[in-house]
Amino acid sequence: MMKDILKILEQNAKATPEEISEMTGHTPEEVRETIAQAERDRAIVKYKTIINWDRAGVGAQEVMALVELRVTPQRDVGFDGVAKRIARFPEVRSLQLMSGDFDLSVLLVGPTMQEVASFVAMKLAALEEVQGTTTHFLLKRFKEDGVILDGEEVAKRLPLTP
């Protein structure tokens, strides 16, 4: 039951317990309790809205950069120690451990390219555990969290025909 409810909320955070109940066959009260328990357990961490800032017409958006970090793991905590330290910076939007030539992937936001570059040089690269960085500025978002930002949303179900 929990997995079905979480999958629905992952696709549509505004789905009501009644709507989820119709989709899963569980009562609205069971759905409410399952959601409340998932929130208490931090299985549900946050409800999120995806904004297409290009279409919002509210002015300039933030500059985003993807930074790859090569770091030295710490004794007894591995990559977790440096990752927890980096995650505390408000400029860090997301942070993942990855395989390949680099160890950590960091998505940063800032008001200007200069401020993001300065953050990388003065804060991230200056950390003792960081051996190297590569910064990629994001120029345009086409899709985020499975949602195509520019264009019409594709129907998820095929229409019925007589």
Protein Blocks (a to p, Z undefined) as FASTA:
>chain_A
ZZmmmmmmmmommbcfklmmmmnopafklmmmmmmmmmmnomambdcddddfklnonoja
dddddddddddddehklmmmmmmmmmmpmklmbdcddedjbfbdcddddfbfklmmmmmm
mmmmmpmklnbdcddddfbdfbgghiafbdcdddfbdcddZZ
